[in-house]
Amino acid sequence: MSLMPFAPSRPLSIGVELELQLLGCNDYNLAPSAPEILRRVAKRTHPGEIKPEMTRSMIEINTSVQQDYTGLVTELRALRDVVSDAGRFLNVAVAGGGTHPFQHWSEQKISDAPRFHYLSELYGYLAKQFTIFGQHVHLGCPGPDEALHLMHMLSRYIPHFIALSASSPFVQGHDTGFASARLNSVFSFPLSGRAPFVLRWNDFEKFFAKMAGTGVVESMKDFYWDIRPKPEFGTIEVRVCDTPLTVEIAAAIACYIQAMSRYIMVEQRMAPEEDDYLVYTFNRFQACRFGLEGVFIDPRTHQQRSIREDIMEMLEHISDHARELRAVEAMERIREILIVGNGTSWQRRAYANEHNLADVMQLQAELWMGN
């Protein structure tokens, strides 16, 4: 089986996928309401796509291809409103966040689609434990070699994306101590982690052919890498973010990645190196465990600083690029996260005030739905 050709796309175009929680309004536990929500939204005209996900307590919204923050956040708000209106009609709340704080995986029901049933057969209970909620960001690339270059250069900044979006401290009724506990579930899958260090598309095609020849993979969907190429779209896909608590933050993080990508393409002339991954796992863990307070080690200079400090410096580097991309408002939202905290900070503050995770989820749903 061969890899799909790398499709043409507009460089630095962006698209966002968000996995959302469906909650019963009596107890704010997850509710298997996706089929009813999807039937309801099918009657409405809306941009983008609204689709089922692994289990019936989650759905996914996908934007169309966008160029800037205004277009992206406008479409995300429209999708949010369509889903939220369907939820209100069905007495179902909709929320962001990377994990549900007290659901039990054994109670989840697999969505009725051939791929989801296949994954359930393959991965067993891990499929139901995959009732977690992430944001994926697609970036248009001028060509396949450029896509691989950008993929490896962006990998240095994976801790930024994890820490900014982190919104999953609670699992099974307990505070895990992690800013992003969601990613611990992703680690369980055999094809997770980082992509192989391959810099030319013809070499990547050879790698894919070898993997397909083993029978382990059939398409790029079978790789759960932190960043992966999506040749059918002509993009790379950043996959480490928790679903943020609002669409505005989701759009801002996507545009932060977009502006950083322009900075890499235009200003950074250095080539990726295998040694860039020496501290990859350490930095990634620090972001998951401690969020913005995590330690970040520069793989080339070995300098240590907090992830917050590294993001602050990056915002200075990319400010001109953000202006060119009409993303100044998005960068202000990123700066706000550095000051007031990420979704995990909000959730812990809410729990400290409410002392009840169901009440936290009610507030979280109201925040997402714009109530």
N, C-alpha and C positions, 0 to 999 in steps of 0.2 A: 504494500500500500504506500503510495507516494504522498508527499505533503502538497497541500493546495498551493497554487501560485500566489505570490505576494501581490495583492491587489493595489491599484493606484489609490492614493488618498491625499487629501490636502494636508501638508505638513502643519503640525501643531493644532489641528482640529481636535476637538475633545468630545467624548461621550461618557455618560455615567450610568452605571447600574447600581441599584440599591435594593437590598433584601430587607423586607419589612416584617414586623411582628403583628399578628392578628390576635386580639385579646377579647375575651368575654367581658362584658361590662358589669357582670355581677361580682366576679372575683379577680379580674385582671390577670388571670392565668391565660396561657396560650389556648386558642380555640381553633378547631379544625374547620375554619370557615372559608378557606380559599376558593373551593368550587362555587359557593354562593356569591362571594365577592366578584369573582371573575365573570360569572353570568350577568351580574348587575352592571359591571363596567362595560361589558360588551355592547350594551344598549346606548352607551354614550360615545360621542365623538371626542377624541382626545389625541394629543400628540404622542409620539413615542410608542412604547409597548408596555403592557401589563401582563405578566406571565406567572404560571405556577412555579414553585420551587420544590426542593426535595420532600418536604413534609407539608401537610395541609394547613399548618398553622402559620405559614409564611407565603408571601408573594414577592415578586420582583418587578420593579419599575425600571424601564430603560429609556433614556432620552434618545432623540435623533442626534445626528452629527451637528455639533455647535462650534462656534468660533470664539466666543468670549463669555465673560461672566454674566452679562445681562441676559443674553439669549439662553444660557444654561439655567440660570436660576428661575427665569420666567417659565421655562418648560417644566422644570422640576416642581414648581408651585402648582402648575396646571395638573400635572400627574398626581401630586399630593391631594389636591382638592377633589379630583374625580374619585380616587380611592377612599378618601375620608367621607365623602357624601354617601358612597355605597355602604361604608361601614356604619354610619349613623342610621341609615335606613334599616340595616340588619341588626342593629344593636351590637355592633362589633367595633372596638376601638383599634386604631392603627398607631404603631409606635416605631421609632428608631431605636438605636442601641445595639450593641454587638451580641449580647446574650440576654435571654430572659432570666430574671434573678431567682425564680423558684420553680420553674417547670421541671418535670421529670421526663427524661428521654424515652423511657419505656412506654409512656402514654401517647407518644406521637404516632401519627398515621402517615405512611408513605403516599405521596401524590400519585394519582392514577395516570402514569405515562410510562411508555416502554423503557426509556432511559433510567428513570428513577427506580423502577422495579429491578432493572439490571444491576444498578449500583447497590441496591439493598441486598440482592443475592450475593454480589461480590464482596461487599464490605461488612455484611452482617449488622451488628448493633451500631457500628460506627456511622452507618447511614442515618439512623435516628438521632445519634449524638451530633450529627451535622446540622441540627436545628439551631444554627447560629446565623448571624446576620452581618453581612459585609458590604462595603462599597468597593466597586471596581471602576477604575478610570482608564479609558482608552485614549491614546494619543496617536494622531496621524503622523506617519513617517514618510519621507520622500522616496525611500527604497528599502529593500530588505537588509542590505549591509548597514545602512544608517540606523535601521531599527535595532539590530544587534548591538551596535555601538551605544545607542541611547539606553538600551536595556541594562548594559553592564555599568555605564556611568551613573545611571539613576540608582543602581543597587546600593551605592555608598550611602544614599539618603533614605533608605528604607526606614531607619529609626525615626526620621522626621514624620513620615506619613503615619506610622503606627502611633506615635505619641500625640500627634495633633488630633487624630480621630478616636483615640482610645475611649471606649464607653461600655466596657464589659467587666466590671469588678466583681459582680455577684454571680455565683453559680450554685444551684441546688440549695438556695436559702442562706448561703454564707458568703461573706466577703473573702475572696481568695487572696487578697493582698496584691493582686496583679492589676495594672491599669487596663490591660487587654488580655483577659483570660480566654477570649474567643480563639486566639491563634493557637492555644494549646491543643484545641480540637483538630485544627488543620494539620498540626505536626504528626498526628497519628496516621495520616495517609502516606502510603509508600512512595508516591511521586510528588511529595511536597518539597519545600526548601528552595534552593536557588537553581537557576538554569545552569547548564554546563558552560564552561568558558570557551565559546566558539565565536569567532569574529567575522566569518564569511558565510553568506547564506548557502553556498554550495556545500560547505562543510556541515552546516546545520541540517541540510537535507539528507546528507549521508548519515548523520547521527539519528535523525528521525527514522530513516529506512531501517537502520539496525534495530532500533527499539520496536518498530512495527513488525520486523521479521521475527522477533522473539514471541510475538503475540501479546505483549504486555499493553501496548497502546494501539488505538485505531485512529485517533485524531488528537489535535492539540488540546481538546477538552479533557483528555486523560492526564494531563500534566497539571498539578496543583501548585506550580511554582509561584513564588512571591511576585515575580514579573515574568510574563510570557509573551512571545510574539503571537499575533492573531493574523495570519497571512490573508485570510478571506476578507478581512476588513482593512488591511494595510496599516495595522496599528501595533503598538505594544500595549499590554494590559497590566496595570498595577493593581495587585489583588490583596494587599495586606491591611487595608483600612477597615476598622469597624464601621458599621452604619452610624453616622453621626445622629445627634438628637434633633436636628433641624435640616431642612433642605438648603438653607442659606449656608450653613457650615459645610455641608457636602459639596456645594458648588465652589465655595472658597478653597477647600482643600484641592479639588480638581484643578482650579486655576493656579494654585501654588505649584502643583506638579507641572502644569503647562508652562508657567514662567520659568521654572527651573530648567525645563527641557530646552527652552529657547536659549537660555544662558549657556547650557552645555553645547548646543549646536553652533552658537555664534561666537562665544568667547573662549570656551575651554578647548584648547587644541591638543591636550594630552590624550594619549591612547589608553584604553583600559588595560589593566595588567591582572594576571591571576592573583598576585599578592594583594590586590585590592580586597580580596575576600578573606584575608587572614583573620580579621577581627569581625567578620560579618555576623557570625552566630552570636558572639559576645554582645555586640552592639544591638542586635535584634532582641536578644533576651532582656537587656537593660531597658529598652523601650517598652517591651511587653510588661515587665515587672514594675518599673518605676515611672513610666510615662515621661513627661517633660523633665523630671528630676534625674532620669537615668544618665549614666556615664556614657559619653561618646568618645571613642578613640579614633583619631584620624589614621587610616590605614597606611598613609605614606609618611606623614611627619611623626606619628605616634603621640601627638599632642592629645591630652585629655581635657575635656570640658563637659558641661552638662548638655543634654540634647536641646534644652531651651536656648542656651547660649549659641549653639551651632545654628539653630534656626534663625536667631536674631541676626547673626552675621550673614546668613544666606539671603535674608530679606534685603539687606543692603546691596548685595551683589546683583540681585535680580530686579531692583526697583525700576530701572530704565526699561527692562524687558516687560515688566508688568504694565507700565504705561503704554508701551507699543501694543500690547495685547488687550488694552482697555480693562485691566484687572486691578486697578488701584483700590477699588472698594473691597475686592476679595482679599487683598493683602492687609487691609485694615482689620478685617475679620480674623485673619491669622494672628495679627498682633494682639487682638483682644483675647484670643485663646491663651497666648503666652502670659497675659496679665491675670485673667479671671480663672483660667484652668480649662481643661478639656471636659468631655462628657462624663468621664469617670469622677472628676471633681464635683460636678453638678449632682451626680447620682449619690455620692457619699454625703454631700451636704443635705440633700433631700431626705435621705434615710436618717441622718442625725436629727432632723426636725420632725419627721413623721413616725419613726420607730416601727414602720410597717412597710414591707416590700410591695404589698399590693397597692398601698397608697402612693408609693414612689412610682409604680407603673401607671397609675391613673394620671399623675402629674406629667409623666413622660409622654403619655399618649396625647394629653392636652397640648403639650409643647409641640409635638410633631404635627398634630392636626390643625394647629393654629387657632385653638379655642380661646 
